[in-house]
Amino acid sequence: MIVTPIVIAIALLLSLIFVYLAITEKDLLKAVVFSAGQSICYAILLHAMAAPDIVMTYLAVSVGLYSALIVFVISKTERYEV
């Protein structure tokens, strides 16, 4: 089916954009949001490749736990990078 390669290409392009935005962002909270967006794009990619069990684990860990932990650490430090 033609839809799957298109979804994969769009998810790869969006994940690349999110990675660039996360790396260049000076506000650390925005960088975490961009990182979570990149993780969601990777989850869409994994789902398009028919790996639903990996998608569920990846979403729970990368979007949930990782983002929450990084936001907690940022709250203990300064929000903006110098």
MOPAC internal coordinates of N, CA, C and O (Angstrom, degrees):
PM7 1SCF
backbone

  N    0.0000 0     0.00 0     0.00 0    0    0    0
  C    1.4461 1     0.00 0     0.00 0    1    0    0
  C    1.5291 1   108.97 1     0.00 0    2    1    0
  O    1.2310 1   120.28 1   -34.74 1    3    2    1
  N    1.2951 1   117.07 1   145.26 1    3    2    1
  C    1.4610 1   122.93 1  -174.37 1    5    3    2
  C    1.5299 1   112.53 1   -79.29 1    6    5    3
  O    1.2310 1   120.19 1   160.92 1    7    6    5
  N    1.3297 1   117.25 1   -19.08 1    7    6    5
  C    1.4632 1   120.29 1  -175.97 1    9    7    6
  C    1.5291 1   111.41 1   -69.54 1   10    9    7
  O    1.2310 1   119.79 1   141.10 1   11   10    9
  N    1.3174 1   118.01 1   -38.90 1   11   10    9
  C    1.4628 1   121.06 1  -176.65 1   13   11   10
  C    1.5302 1   113.04 1   -61.01 1   14   13   11
  O    1.2310 1   118.59 1   131.85 1   15   14   13
  N    1.3437 1   120.29 1   -48.15 1   15   14   13
  C    1.4763 1   118.03 1   176.97 1   17   15   14
  C    1.5254 1   113.93 1   -62.83 1   18   17   15
  O    1.2310 1   120.58 1   147.73 1   19   18   17
  N    1.3335 1   116.49 1   -32.27 1   19   18   17
  C    1.4691 1   119.57 1   178.20 1   21   19   18
  C    1.5275 1   110.16 1   -68.10 1   22   21   19
  O    1.2310 1   120.42 1   136.36 1   23   22   21
  N    1.3277 1   116.80 1   -43.64 1   23   22   21
  C    1.4708 1   120.83 1   178.10 1   25   23   22
  C    1.5264 1   110.19 1   -62.20 1   26   25   23
  O    1.2310 1   120.22 1   137.89 1   27   26   25
  N    1.3238 1   117.19 1   -42.11 1   27   26   25
  C    1.4629 1   121.01 1   178.86 1   29   27   26
  C    1.5204 1   110.60 1   -63.10 1   30   29   27
  O    1.2310 1   120.12 1   135.87 1   31   30   29
  N    1.3322 1   117.38 1   -44.13 1   31   30   29
  C    1.4644 1   120.58 1  -179.83 1   33   31   30
  C    1.5268 1   111.64 1   -64.14 1   34   33   31
  O    1.2310 1   120.20 1   138.20 1   35   34   33
  N    1.3232 1   117.21 1   -41.80 1   35   34   33
  C    1.4645 1   120.23 1   179.78 1   37   35   34
  C    1.5225 1   110.62 1   -67.27 1   38   37   35
  O    1.2310 1   120.05 1   137.70 1   39   38   37
  N    1.3357 1   117.51 1   -42.30 1   39   38   37
  C    1.4671 1   120.59 1   179.12 1   41   39   38
  C    1.5243 1   111.09 1   -64.21 1   42   41   39
  O    1.2310 1   120.16 1   140.59 1   43   42   41
  N    1.3261 1   117.29 1   -39.41 1   43   42   41
  C    1.4677 1   119.79 1   177.33 1   45   43   42
  C    1.5214 1   111.66 1   -64.77 1   46   45   43
  O    1.2310 1   120.39 1   137.74 1   47   46   45
  N    1.3252 1   116.85 1   -42.26 1   47   46   45
  C    1.4617 1   120.36 1   179.39 1   49   47   46
  C    1.5279 1   111.22 1   -65.41 1   50   49   47
  O    1.2310 1   120.37 1   136.07 1   51   50   49
  N    1.3310 1   116.89 1   -43.93 1   51   50   49
  C    1.4652 1   119.75 1   178.61 1   53   51   50
  C    1.5253 1   111.60 1   -64.95 1   54   53   51
  O    1.2310 1   120.12 1   140.81 1   55   54   53
  N    1.3284 1   117.38 1   -39.19 1   55   54   53
  C    1.4681 1   119.15 1   179.09 1   57   55   54
  C    1.5259 1   110.82 1   -65.38 1   58   57   55
  O    1.2310 1   120.31 1   143.20 1   59   58   57
  N    1.3210 1   117.02 1   -36.80 1   59   58   57
  C    1.4626 1   120.06 1   176.87 1   61   59   58
  C    1.5256 1   111.13 1   -64.62 1   62   61   59
  O    1.2310 1   120.38 1   139.41 1   63   62   61
  N    1.3207 1   116.88 1   -40.59 1   63   62   61
  C    1.4674 1   121.08 1   177.81 1   65   63   62
  C    1.5290 1   110.47 1   -64.64 1   66   65   63
  O    1.2310 1   120.29 1   135.86 1   67   66   65
  N    1.3497 1   117.05 1   -44.14 1   67   66   65
  C    1.4627 1   120.45 1   178.92 1   69   67   66
  C    1.5255 1   111.84 1   -63.26 1   70   69   67
  O    1.2310 1   120.02 1   141.78 1   71   70   69
  N    1.3144 1   117.57 1   -38.22 1   71   70   69
  C    1.4667 1   120.47 1   178.07 1   73   71   70
  C    1.5220 1   110.05 1   -63.45 1   74   73   71
  O    1.2310 1   120.24 1   134.68 1   75   74   73
  N    1.3305 1   117.15 1   -45.32 1   75   74   73
  C    1.4651 1   120.10 1   178.71 1   77   75   74
  C    1.5254 1   111.32 1   -60.91 1   78   77   75
  O    1.2310 1   120.70 1   135.08 1   79   78   77
  N    1.3388 1   116.27 1   -44.92 1   79   78   77
  C    1.4586 1   119.78 1  -179.87 1   81   79   78
  C    1.5288 1   111.68 1   -64.41 1   82   81   79
  O    1.2310 1   120.02 1   141.27 1   83   82   81
  N    1.3192 1   117.57 1   -38.73 1   83   82   81
  C    1.4677 1   120.99 1   179.45 1   85   83   82
  C    1.5221 1   111.27 1   -66.15 1   86   85   83
  O    1.2310 1   120.29 1   142.56 1   87   86   85
  N    1.3058 1   117.05 1   -37.44 1   87   86   85
  C    1.4663 1   120.32 1  -178.54 1   89   87   86
  C    1.5218 1   111.46 1   -72.57 1   90   89   87
  O    1.2310 1   119.84 1   141.89 1   91   90   89
  N    1.3301 1   117.91 1   -38.11 1   91   90   89
  C    1.4615 1   120.55 1  -174.81 1   93   91   90
  C    1.5251 1   113.87 1   -88.85 1   94   93   91
  O    1.2310 1   119.58 1   171.25 1   95   94   93
  N    1.3217 1   118.40 1    -8.75 1   95   94   93
  C    1.4693 1   121.80 1  -176.49 1   97   95   94
  C    1.5266 1   111.22 1   -74.45 1   98   97   95
  O    1.2310 1   120.64 1   -44.47 1   99   98   97
  N    1.3253 1   116.39 1   135.53 1   99   98   97
  C    1.4604 1   121.83 1   177.90 1  101   99   98
  C    1.5240 1   112.42 1   -89.20 1  102  101   99
  O    1.2310 1   120.19 1   154.38 1  103  102  101
  N    1.3306 1   117.24 1   -25.62 1  103  102  101
  C    1.4596 1   121.93 1   176.34 1  105  103  102
  C    1.5284 1   108.03 1   -83.57 1  106  105  103
  O    1.2310 1   120.25 1   -62.90 1  107  106  105
  N    1.3147 1   117.12 1   117.10 1  107  106  105
  C    1.4553 1   120.94 1  -173.02 1  109  107  106
  C    1.5275 1   112.72 1   -67.77 1  110  109  107
  O    1.2310 1   119.48 1   147.12 1  111  110  109
  N    1.3172 1   118.60 1   -32.88 1  111  110  109
  C    1.4621 1   120.02 1   177.53 1  113  111  110
  C    1.5282 1   111.82 1   -67.07 1  114  113  111
  O    1.2310 1   120.51 1   141.00 1  115  114  113
  N    1.3224 1   116.64 1   -39.00 1  115  114  113
  C    1.4595 1   119.38 1   175.67 1  117  115  114
  C    1.5227 1   110.48 1   -65.61 1  118  117  115
  O    1.2310 1   120.28 1   143.97 1  119  118  117
  N    1.3188 1   117.08 1   -36.03 1  119  118  117
  C    1.4662 1   120.62 1   177.78 1  121  119  118
  C    1.5268 1   110.93 1   -63.89 1  122  121  119
  O    1.2310 1   120.07 1   143.28 1  123  122  121
  N    1.3271 1   117.48 1   -36.72 1  123  122  121
  C    1.4643 1   120.74 1   176.71 1  125  123  122
  C    1.5258 1   110.16 1   -66.46 1  126  125  123
  O    1.2310 1   120.00 1   140.43 1  127  126  125
  N    1.3216 1   117.60 1   -39.57 1  127  126  125
  C    1.4611 1   121.02 1   178.00 1  129  127  126
  C    1.5323 1   110.36 1   -64.18 1  130  129  127
  O    1.2310 1   120.31 1   137.86 1  131  130  129
  N    1.3260 1   117.01 1   -42.14 1  131  130  129
  C    1.4588 1   120.12 1   177.20 1  133  131  130
  C    1.5272 1   111.13 1   -64.92 1  134  133  131
  O    1.2310 1   120.39 1   142.76 1  135  134  133
  N    1.3119 1   116.86 1   -37.24 1  135  134  133
  C    1.4586 1   120.88 1   177.11 1  137  135  134
  C    1.5289 1   110.89 1   -65.05 1  138  137  135
  O    1.2310 1   120.31 1   140.90 1  139  138  137
  N    1.3189 1   117.01 1   -39.10 1  139  138  137
  C    1.4667 1   120.28 1   176.34 1  141  139  138
  C    1.5242 1   110.45 1   -66.58 1  142  141  139
  O    1.2310 1   120.02 1   142.57 1  143  142  141
  N    1.3127 1   117.56 1   -37.43 1  143  142  141
  C    1.4679 1   120.83 1   175.96 1  145  143  142
  C    1.5132 1   111.89 1   -62.75 1  146  145  143
  O    1.2310 1   120.87 1   140.30 1  147  146  145
  N    1.3152 1   115.93 1   -39.70 1  147  146  145
  C    1.4602 1   120.90 1   176.36 1  149  147  146
  C    1.5219 1   110.65 1   -64.42 1  150  149  147
  O    1.2310 1   120.10 1   141.18 1  151  150  149
  N    1.3151 1   117.40 1   -38.82 1  151  150  149
  C    1.4594 1   120.81 1   177.76 1  153  151  150
  C    1.5227 1   111.46 1   -66.22 1  154  153  151
  O    1.2310 1   120.42 1   142.88 1  155  154  153
  N    1.3193 1   116.80 1   -37.12 1  155  154  153
  C    1.4614 1   119.84 1   176.83 1  157  155  154
  C    1.5267 1   110.90 1   -65.38 1  158  157  155
  O    1.2310 1   120.58 1   140.64 1  159  158  157
  N    1.3228 1   116.50 1   -39.36 1  159  158  157
  C    1.4654 1   119.39 1   176.39 1  161  159  158
  C    1.5203 1   111.22 1   -62.62 1  162  161  159
  O    1.2310 1   120.24 1   140.45 1  163  162  161
  N    1.3346 1   117.15 1   -39.55 1  163  162  161
  C    1.4625 1   119.93 1   177.07 1  165  163  162
  C    1.5221 1   110.84 1   -66.38 1  166  165  163
  O    1.2310 1   119.86 1   145.23 1  167  166  165
  N    1.3230 1   117.87 1   -34.77 1  167  166  165
  C    1.4639 1   120.50 1   177.19 1  169  167  166
  C    1.5293 1   110.44 1   -66.20 1  170  169  167
  O    1.2310 1   120.21 1   140.86 1  171  170  169
  N    1.3194 1   117.20 1   -39.14 1  171  170  169
  C    1.4624 1   120.51 1   175.63 1  173  171  170
  C    1.5214 1   110.13 1   -62.51 1  174  173  171
  O    1.2310 1   120.90 1   139.02 1  175  174  173
  N    1.3218 1   115.89 1   -40.98 1  175  174  173
  C    1.4639 1   120.63 1   176.70 1  177  175  174
  C    1.5269 1   111.55 1   -60.84 1  178  177  175
  O    1.2310 1   120.23 1   133.53 1  179  178  177
  N    1.3136 1   117.16 1   -46.47 1  179  178  177
  C    1.4586 1   120.69 1   179.64 1  181  179  178
  C    1.5246 1   111.23 1   -64.34 1  182  181  179
  O    1.2310 1   120.50 1   142.96 1  183  182  181
  N    1.3194 1   116.65 1   -37.04 1  183  182  181
  C    1.4565 1   119.93 1   177.95 1  185  183  182
  C    1.5302 1   110.99 1   -67.04 1  186  185  183
  O    1.2310 1   120.27 1   141.46 1  187  186  185
  N    1.3203 1   117.08 1   -38.54 1  187  186  185
  C    1.4601 1   120.79 1   178.19 1  189  187  186
  C    1.5273 1   110.87 1   -66.14 1  190  189  187
  O    1.2310 1   120.42 1   153.12 1  191  190  189
  N    1.3246 1   116.80 1   -26.88 1  191  190  189
  C    1.4642 1   121.12 1   177.70 1  193  191  190
  C    1.5234 1   111.90 1   -91.15 1  194  193  191
  O    1.2310 1   120.42 1  -166.25 1  195  194  193
  N    1.3367 1   116.81 1    13.75 1  195  194  193
  C    1.4732 1   124.17 1   173.84 1  197  195  194
  C    1.5219 1   112.76 1    61.68 1  198  197  195
  O    1.2310 1   120.65 1  -125.97 1  199  198  197
  N    1.3208 1   116.37 1    54.03 1  199  198  197
  C    1.4641 1   121.66 1   175.38 1  201  199  198
  C    1.5275 1   109.11 1  -129.46 1  202  201  199
  O    1.2310 1   119.45 1  -112.43 1  203  202  201
  N    1.3423 1   118.65 1    67.57 1  203  202  201
  C    1.4688 1   120.54 1  -173.39 1  205  203  202
  C    1.5214 1   113.90 1   -67.01 1  206  205  203
  O    1.2310 1   119.20 1   148.62 1  207  206  205
  N    1.3259 1   119.12 1   -31.38 1  207  206  205
  C    1.4607 1   120.12 1   179.33 1  209  207  206
  C    1.5226 1   111.24 1   -67.97 1  210  209  207
  O    1.2310 1   120.45 1   141.76 1  211  210  209
  N    1.3095 1   116.74 1   -38.24 1  211  210  209
  C    1.4666 1   120.82 1   177.47 1  213  211  210
  C    1.5202 1   109.87 1   -69.44 1  214  213  211
  O    1.2310 1   120.11 1   144.04 1  215  214  213
  N    1.3329 1   117.39 1   -35.96 1  215  214  213
  C    1.4688 1   121.36 1   179.45 1  217  215  214
  C    1.5241 1   110.70 1   -61.62 1  218  217  215
  O    1.2310 1   120.14 1   134.66 1  219  218  217
  N    1.3125 1   117.33 1   -45.34 1  219  218  217
  C    1.4651 1   120.54 1  -178.08 1  221  219  218
  C    1.5325 1   111.03 1   -63.15 1  222  221  219
  O    1.2310 1   120.42 1   136.85 1  223  222  221
  N    1.3143 1   116.81 1   -43.15 1  223  222  221
  C    1.4640 1   120.35 1   178.30 1  225  223  222
  C    1.5222 1   111.00 1   -67.37 1  226  225  223
  O    1.2310 1   120.54 1   136.92 1  227  226  225
  N    1.3257 1   116.57 1   -43.08 1  227  226  225
  C    1.4618 1   121.00 1  -178.37 1  229  227  226
  C    1.5250 1   111.29 1   -62.94 1  230  229  227
  O    1.2310 1   120.30 1   137.76 1  231  230  229
  N    1.3321 1   117.03 1   -42.24 1  231  230  229
  C    1.4664 1   119.69 1   178.77 1  233  231  230
  C    1.5174 1   111.69 1   -64.55 1  234  233  231
  O    1.2310 1   120.42 1   137.19 1  235  234  233
  N    1.3243 1   116.81 1   -42.81 1  235  234  233
  C    1.4644 1   119.34 1  -179.12 1  237  235  234
  C    1.5214 1   111.57 1   -63.70 1  238  237  235
  O    1.2310 1   120.60 1   138.81 1  239  238  237
  N    1.3121 1   116.45 1   -41.19 1  239  238  237
  C    1.4668 1   119.73 1  -176.01 1  241  239  238
  C    1.5255 1   111.57 1   -82.07 1  242  241  239
  O    1.2310 1   119.91 1   125.89 1  243  242  241
  N    1.3307 1   117.78 1   -54.11 1  243  242  241
  C    1.4673 1   119.75 1  -171.25 1  245  243  242
  C    1.5225 1   113.64 1   -74.92 1  246  245  243
  O    1.2310 1   120.15 1   139.01 1  247  246  245
  N    1.3152 1   117.31 1   -40.99 1  247  246  245
  C    1.4647 1   119.11 1  -179.16 1  249  247  246
  C    1.5234 1   110.60 1   -85.74 1  250  249  247
  O    1.2310 1   120.13 1   139.80 1  251  250  249
  N    1.3197 1   117.36 1   -40.20 1  251  250  249
  C    1.4573 1   121.05 1  -175.91 1  253  251  250
  C    1.5083 1   114.36 1   -82.26 1  254  253  251
  O    1.2310 1   120.51 1   107.85 1  255  254  253
  N    1.3134 1   116.63 1   -72.15 1  255  254  253
  C    1.4715 1   120.55 1  -173.63 1  257  255  254
  C    1.5178 1   113.04 1   -66.67 1  258  257  255
  O    1.2310 1   120.68 1   132.69 1  259  258  257
  N    1.3202 1   116.30 1   -47.31 1  259  258  257
  C    1.4597 1   120.10 1  -177.52 1  261  259  258
  C    1.5305 1   111.58 1   -60.64 1  262  261  259
  O    1.2310 1   120.78 1   131.58 1  263  262  261
  N    1.3289 1   116.12 1   -48.42 1  263  262  261
  C    1.4702 1   119.72 1  -178.75 1  265  263  262
  C    1.5256 1   111.44 1   -64.26 1  266  265  263
  O    1.2310 1   120.35 1   138.18 1  267  266  265
  N    1.3313 1   116.94 1   -41.82 1  267  266  265
  C    1.4650 1   120.11 1   179.37 1  269  267  266
  C    1.5250 1   111.29 1   -64.24 1  270  269  267
  O    1.2310 1   120.60 1   138.83 1  271  270  269
  N    1.3202 1   116.46 1   -41.17 1  271  270  269
  C    1.4646 1   120.39 1   179.32 1  273  271  270
  C    1.5301 1   111.30 1   -65.07 1  274  273  271
  O    1.2310 1   120.16 1   136.86 1  275  274  273
  N    1.3074 1   117.31 1   -43.14 1  275  274  273
  C    1.4668 1   120.89 1  -179.86 1  277  275  274
  C    1.5327 1   110.74 1   -67.12 1  278  277  275
  O    1.2310 1   119.71 1   140.69 1  279  278  277
  N    1.3332 1   118.15 1   -39.31 1  279  278  277
  C    1.4683 1   120.38 1   177.16 1  281  279  278
  C    1.5265 1   109.92 1   -64.01 1  282  281  279
  O    1.2310 1   120.04 1   140.32 1  283  282  281
  N    1.3304 1   117.52 1   -39.68 1  283  282  281
  C    1.4713 1   120.58 1   176.90 1  285  283  282
  C    1.5225 1   110.86 1   -62.35 1  286  285  283
  O    1.2310 1   119.81 1   136.89 1  287  286  285
  N    1.3074 1   117.96 1   -43.11 1  287  286  285
  C    1.4686 1   121.31 1   179.23 1  289  287  286
  C    1.5235 1   110.54 1   -66.12 1  290  289  287
  O    1.2310 1   119.88 1   140.38 1  291  290  289
  N    1.3348 1   117.83 1   -39.62 1  291  290  289
  C    1.4625 1   120.83 1   178.24 1  293  291  290
  C    1.5270 1   110.48 1   -64.61 1  294  293  291
  O    1.2310 1   120.12 1   145.66 1  295  294  293
  N    1.3233 1   117.38 1   -34.34 1  295  294  293
  C    1.4683 1   119.46 1   179.06 1  297  295  294
  C    1.5300 1   111.66 1   -65.90 1  298  297  295
  O    1.2310 1   120.11 1   156.75 1  299  298  297
  N    1.3145 1   117.39 1   -23.25 1  299  298  297
  C    1.4678 1   121.16 1   177.93 1  301  299  298
  C    1.5262 1   112.32 1   -86.08 1  302  301  299
  O    1.2310 1   120.12 1   168.62 1  303  302  301
  N    1.3339 1   117.37 1   -11.38 1  303  302  301
  C    1.4565 1   121.54 1   179.79 1  305  303  302
  C    1.5205 1   108.87 1  -121.65 1  306  305  303
  O    1.2310 1   120.49 1    19.62 1  307  306  305
  N    1.3199 1   116.68 1  -160.38 1  307  306  305
  C    1.4579 1   121.13 1   177.32 1  309  307  306
  C    1.5186 1   109.85 1   -88.72 1  310  309  307
  O    1.2310 1   121.39 1   -32.75 1  311  310  309
  N    1.3260 1   114.95 1   147.25 1  311  310  309
  C    1.4622 1   119.87 1  -175.58 1  313  311  310
  C    1.5165 1   112.40 1   -77.43 1  314  313  311
  O    1.2310 1   120.21 1   145.38 1  315  314  313
  N    1.3204 1   117.20 1   -34.62 1  315  314  313
  C    1.4634 1   120.52 1  -174.50 1  317  315  314
  C    1.5176 1   110.72 1  -101.92 1  318  317  315
  O    1.2310 1   122.00 1   -41.13 1  319  318  317
  N    1.3307 1   113.78 1   138.87 1  319  318  317
  C    1.4549 1   120.37 1   177.08 1  321  319  318
  C    1.5320 1   108.52 1   -80.11 1  322  321  319
  O    1.2310 1   120.60 1   -38.50 1  323  322  321
  N    1.2911 1   116.46 1   141.50 1  323  322  321
  C    1.4637 1   120.27 1  -177.54 1  325  323  322
  C    1.5034 1   110.90 1   -86.16 1  326  325  323
  O    1.2310 1   120.10 1   180.00 1  327  326  325

